Amino acid sequence: MALISGCQDGKGTPRLVEVKCPSCGEYVEVFVKMGGSIGQTGTLVADEICDCGYVLPAGSYETEYGIV
């Protein structure tokens, strides 16, 4: 049972990904938490601000920004 529990815990661990800023096109590093069901994309854990000032809001889906 511990093996299955660890598998579930891994989904809750945020991962670091780079996404493209929709405003300027530069890449921004963000932490993403995986979705709860199969096929669901991850969501940003916290607000991230690009150097151009654009805010990528927490809770938005990583696929909205083009994953690297």
Backbone torsions as a table, in degrees:
resi	resn	phi	psi	omega
1	MET	NA	-30.5	-179.1
2	ALA	-65.4	-32.9	178.6
3	LEU	-63.2	-43.4	178.6
4	ILE	-66.7	-39.7	178.6
5	SER	-60.8	-43.0	178.9
6	GLY	-63.2	-35.2	178.4
7	CYS	-63.3	-43.6	179.4
8	GLN	-67.6	-37.6	179.5
9	ASP	-64.0	-32.4	179.7
10	GLY	-62.9	-32.3	177.7
11	LYS	-66.9	-28.0	-178.7
12	GLY	-83.4	-10.0	-179.8
13	THR	-82.8	119.0	179.3
14	PRO	-63.2	148.0	175.8
15	ARG	-118.9	151.7	-178.9
16	LEU	-91.5	125.1	177.9
17	VAL	-134.2	160.9	174.1
18	GLU	-105.3	133.2	176.2
19	VAL	-125.9	156.9	-178.9
20	LYS	-88.8	131.5	177.0
21	CYS	-68.8	127.5	-179.4
22	PRO	-71.1	-15.2	-178.5
23	SER	-85.6	-50.5	-174.0
24	CYS	-114.8	-14.6	179.2
25	GLY	88.3	-2.8	177.0
26	GLU	-75.3	159.3	179.5
27	TYR	-91.6	139.1	-178.8
28	VAL	-123.9	133.5	175.4
29	GLU	-83.4	129.1	-179.6
30	VAL	-134.8	154.0	173.3
31	PHE	-95.9	132.0	-175.7
32	VAL	-124.0	135.3	175.3
33	LYS	-102.6	131.6	-177.0
34	MET	-66.9	151.2	179.0
35	GLY	-69.0	165.1	-176.4
36	GLY	-82.7	-21.5	-177.8
37	SER	-121.5	161.2	-178.0
38	ILE	-61.5	132.9	178.8
39	GLY	87.5	-9.7	179.4
40	GLN	-81.8	136.0	-179.4
41	THR	-79.6	168.4	179.3
42	GLY	-82.5	160.2	178.7
43	THR	-119.5	150.4	178.9
44	LEU	-66.3	134.6	-176.8
45	VAL	-76.4	-37.2	-177.1
46	ALA	-142.0	161.2	173.7
47	ASP	-61.3	136.4	175.4
48	GLU	-124.6	139.5	-178.2
49	ILE	-113.1	124.9	177.0
50	CYS	-74.2	161.0	177.8
51	ASP	-59.3	-26.6	179.6
52	CYS	-78.3	-8.8	178.9
53	GLY	102.1	-8.0	179.5
54	TYR	-69.3	136.5	179.8
55	VAL	-101.4	123.8	172.4
56	LEU	-94.3	108.2	-170.8
57	PRO	-74.8	146.2	174.8
58	ALA	-59.8	143.3	178.5
59	GLY	91.1	-11.9	178.2
60	SER	-79.0	155.7	-177.0
61	TYR	-82.6	139.1	-178.4
62	GLU	-61.2	-28.0	-178.5
63	THR	-70.3	-14.8	176.6
64	GLU	-68.1	-19.6	-171.5
65	TYR	-115.2	1.5	-179.3
66	GLY	74.0	100.1	-177.1
67	ILE	-76.8	142.1	176.6
68	VAL	-91.2	NA	NA
